[in-house]
Amino acid sequence: MNLTIYKNALRNGLMNPFSLIVNCAVPLVLTIFGGNIGFGPMDIGRHFFLTAMMIMWGAFVMSKSVQSDKQDGVLIRILAGPVTMRGYLVQNFFAALTPMVILSLVLGVLNLILYDWGFVFSVGIVLCYILLSATSIGLAFVWSCFFKDKEASTAGVSILLTATAAVGGLFLPLAILPTPLFYFGALFPAHWASRAIDELLVYGTMTNMYWLGILAMGLFTIAFILFGGKRRLV
């Protein structure tokens, strides 16, 4: 299999200076100093939610190669060859996901060492981070369908990610959100990531509700990839 697209997308993502901040510095700081982060009486483990929010950002940064290829006309030339849109997106997907998986594993090991969360909890949080990364990358592909200009796409996604993190419980706890916002937030992957993290924090293990959150993020990812695989991305 020719992995040229994968290699180029991975290199482009890692060469973005912003990716070093959101994919390395901030998550590490949040994890190492997580015990001092909180929002009052419901602040237990709050750094996990903030880290998840940064993972959403990091996944978008790593997937910006698609937007760049579209704006520069590279995508049209690629698809003129023996490459399907689905194949192009799959290679970009795994190129963006690879560093996010590595980051999630590193954060899981750090949490296992620094905090008394236990092995099952650490595995659960790593899996949650990876699925949130995957669905965020898929969302970035869908987002690219609606913008030709990279700057407009970046500005728009800033609003999108902030709004979904807010109603999804990554910024403020789900328990304090008004009921309409709680149910509205369920339309976005961030909500299910929050539900999964909540279950881990409360029960310390992977409950049925935790797996429901993982399943929901997996289904979002598949739906986003299928939608982005249409020719309308061009």
Secondary structure as UniProt FT lines:
FT   HELIX           4..15
FT   HELIX           17..20
FT   HELIX           21..25
FT   HELIX           26..32
FT   HELIX           34..36
FT   TURN            41..42
FT   TURN            44..45
FT   HELIX           46..62
FT   HELIX           64..72
FT   HELIX           74..79
FT   HELIX           85..114
FT   HELIX           119..144
FT   TURN            145..146
FT   HELIX           150..167
FT   TURN            168..169
FT   HELIX           174..176
FT   HELIX           179..185
FT   TURN            186..187
FT   HELIX           189..203
FT   HELIX           208..228
FT   HELIX           231..233
//
